[in-house]
Amino acid sequence: MNKLFRILNSGASKSILFAVLFGSASATNAFAASAADSCGSNSANRQLDYWLGNWNLGAEGSSGNAHSSVTLSLDKCLVVENWDGGRGHRGQNVFGYSADDKSWYGMFADNEGRVHVFTYGKVADGTAEFEGTSRGSNGENILNRVTVMRLNSNQVEQRWEKSNDNGATWNVVFRGEYSRANR
């Protein structure tokens, strides 16, 4: 089991796992006899719509021009965030709902070579929470949790926490305040 975890947690395997997770959903939809707009009309897929739009991003250490754009992709089946921390640090977060197992999945990637796959997610009542494991700099297992919470129609908070003790305690490593931008 530990060997399987190491394989699944490797960088290349994360990319393959992400492609399989989201690729299988696309392949299933391509061959299914369902309406072309099934994600657009499925209320479960629409649970993150509160986050759609252009945002000014305030976070500790960010510059005044940090921003984020959250859009839909693949016939409204994926929620995609493209963000720029304003100091050269950029990334993309992708979240999707699987109608097959009624679960949310996600992936974080940045221009500094970090990739995190979130294999567990739940979204309800304006709060989304995703969890996944990664390796620390010394090879230790780290549990990551990202929460995207609607504060009101023009404000969202994203919080990233890490746990070195399998979720017994958590440390906040990022807290971003999103304010709707007029772009």
C-alpha positions as CSV (number, residue, x, y, z in Angstrom):
1,M,0.0,0.0,0.0
2,N,2.8,2.4,0.8
3,K,4.4,1.7,-2.6
4,L,1.1,2.5,-4.3
5,F,0.9,5.8,-2.3
6,R,4.4,6.7,-3.5
7,I,3.5,6.0,-7.1
8,L,0.2,7.9,-6.9
9,N,1.9,10.8,-5.2
10,S,4.7,11.3,-7.7
11,G,4.6,14.3,-9.9
12,A,4.1,12.4,-13.2
13,S,1.5,10.2,-11.6
14,K,-0.4,13.3,-10.4
15,S,-0.6,14.6,-14.0
16,I,-1.7,11.1,-15.3
17,L,-4.2,10.8,-12.4
18,F,-5.6,14.3,-13.3
19,A,-5.9,13.3,-17.0
20,V,-7.6,10.1,-16.2
21,L,-10.0,11.7,-13.7
22,F,-11.1,14.5,-16.0
23,G,-10.5,12.6,-19.2
24,S,-12.7,9.8,-18.2
25,A,-15.5,12.2,-17.4
26,S,-15.1,13.8,-20.8
27,A,-15.0,10.4,-22.6
28,T,-18.0,9.2,-20.7
29,N,-20.0,12.3,-21.7
30,A,-18.8,12.0,-25.3
31,F,-20.3,8.6,-25.6
32,A,-23.3,9.0,-23.4
33,A,-26.7,9.6,-24.9
34,S,-27.3,12.7,-22.8
35,A,-28.0,16.3,-23.6
36,A,-25.0,18.3,-24.8
37,D,-25.5,20.8,-22.0
38,S,-25.8,18.2,-19.1
39,C,-23.2,20.0,-16.9
40,G,-24.9,23.3,-17.4
41,S,-28.2,22.0,-16.3
42,N,-27.0,19.8,-13.5
43,S,-27.4,21.6,-10.1
44,A,-24.5,19.7,-8.6
45,N,-22.2,21.1,-11.3
46,R,-23.5,24.6,-10.7
47,Q,-22.6,24.7,-6.9
48,L,-19.4,26.7,-7.5
49,D,-21.0,29.3,-9.7
50,Y,-20.8,31.9,-6.9
51,W,-17.1,32.0,-7.6
52,L,-17.4,32.8,-11.3
53,G,-16.1,36.2,-12.4
54,N,-13.1,38.5,-12.2
55,W,-11.6,39.2,-8.8
56,N,-9.1,41.5,-7.1
57,L,-7.1,39.4,-4.8
58,G,-5.8,40.5,-1.4
59,A,-3.5,38.2,0.5
60,E,-0.6,38.6,2.9
61,G,2.5,39.4,0.8
62,S,0.6,39.9,-2.4
63,S,1.0,43.1,-4.5
64,G,-1.9,45.5,-5.1
65,N,-2.4,44.1,-8.6
66,A,-3.0,40.4,-7.7
67,H,-6.1,39.1,-9.5
68,S,-8.0,36.0,-10.4
69,S,-10.4,35.0,-13.2
70,V,-12.8,32.1,-12.6
71,T,-14.6,30.7,-15.7
72,L,-16.3,27.6,-16.9
73,S,-14.8,25.2,-19.4
74,L,-15.7,22.0,-21.3
75,D,-19.4,22.7,-21.8
76,K,-19.6,24.1,-18.2
77,C,-18.2,20.9,-16.7
78,L,-15.1,22.4,-15.2
79,V,-14.5,25.5,-13.0
80,V,-11.1,27.0,-13.9
81,E,-9.3,29.7,-11.9
82,N,-6.4,31.5,-13.5
83,W,-4.7,33.6,-10.9
84,D,-1.8,36.0,-10.7
85,G,-0.3,36.9,-7.4
86,G,1.1,40.1,-8.9
87,R,4.8,39.4,-8.4
88,G,5.4,36.8,-11.1
89,H,3.7,33.9,-9.2
90,R,0.9,32.5,-11.4
91,G,-1.2,29.4,-11.5
92,Q,-4.3,27.6,-12.4
93,N,-6.8,25.7,-10.3
94,V,-9.3,23.3,-12.0
95,F,-12.3,21.8,-10.3
96,G,-14.9,19.3,-11.6
97,Y,-17.9,17.4,-10.5
98,S,-18.1,13.7,-11.5
99,A,-21.7,12.6,-12.1
100,D,-20.5,9.0,-12.0
101,D,-19.5,9.0,-8.3
102,K,-21.2,12.3,-7.3
103,S,-17.9,13.7,-6.0
104,W,-15.8,16.8,-6.7
105,Y,-12.1,16.7,-7.7
106,G,-9.5,19.3,-8.2
107,M,-6.0,20.2,-9.2
108,F,-3.7,23.1,-8.4
109,A,-0.6,23.9,-10.5
110,D,1.7,27.0,-10.6
111,N,4.6,28.4,-12.6
112,E,7.0,27.3,-9.8
113,G,6.5,23.6,-10.5
114,R,4.0,22.8,-7.8
115,V,1.1,20.4,-8.5
116,H,-1.5,19.3,-6.0
117,V,-4.3,16.9,-6.8
118,F,-7.4,17.0,-4.6
119,T,-9.1,13.6,-4.6
120,Y,-11.9,14.5,-2.2
121,G,-14.2,17.5,-2.5
122,K,-17.6,18.6,-1.3
123,V,-19.5,21.7,-2.2
124,A,-22.7,22.9,-0.4
125,D,-24.3,26.1,0.7
126,G,-21.6,28.5,-0.6
127,T,-18.6,26.6,0.8
128,A,-16.3,24.3,-1.2
129,E,-13.7,22.1,0.5
130,F,-11.1,20.0,-1.2
131,E,-8.5,17.7,0.3
132,G,-5.5,15.8,-1.1
133,T,-2.1,14.6,-0.1
134,S,1.4,15.7,-1.1
135,R,5.0,15.2,0.0
136,G,6.9,17.7,2.0
137,S,10.5,18.7,1.3
138,N,11.8,15.9,3.5
139,G,9.5,13.3,1.9
140,E,6.9,13.4,4.7
141,N,3.2,13.1,3.9
142,I,1.2,16.3,4.0
143,L,-2.6,16.7,3.9
144,N,-3.8,19.8,2.0
145,R,-7.2,21.3,2.5
146,V,-8.5,24.2,0.3
147,T,-11.7,26.0,1.2
148,V,-13.5,28.4,-1.1
149,M,-16.2,30.2,0.9
150,R,-18.8,32.7,-0.4
151,L,-19.0,35.7,2.0
152,N,-21.5,37.6,-0.1
153,S,-22.2,38.2,-3.8
154,N,-19.1,40.3,-4.2
155,Q,-16.7,38.6,-1.8
156,V,-15.1,35.1,-1.5
157,E,-12.4,33.8,0.8
158,Q,-10.0,31.1,-0.2
159,R,-8.0,29.4,2.6
160,W,-5.3,26.8,2.1
161,E,-4.3,24.7,5.1
162,K,-1.7,21.9,5.6
163,S,-1.5,19.2,8.2
164,N,1.5,17.1,9.0
165,D,-0.4,14.8,11.4
166,N,-3.2,13.5,9.1
167,G,-5.7,16.2,9.9
168,A,-5.4,16.3,13.7
169,T,-4.1,19.9,13.5
170,W,-4.0,22.4,10.6
171,N,-1.8,25.4,9.7
172,V,-3.1,28.1,7.4
173,V,-0.5,28.7,4.7
174,F,-2.6,31.0,2.5
175,R,-5.7,33.2,3.0
176,G,-6.9,35.1,0.0
177,E,-9.7,37.7,0.1
178,Y,-11.4,38.0,-3.3
179,S,-13.4,41.1,-4.1
180,R,-15.4,41.2,-7.4
181,A,-13.5,43.4,-10.0
182,N,-15.1,45.6,-12.6
183,R,-13.2,44.3,-15.6
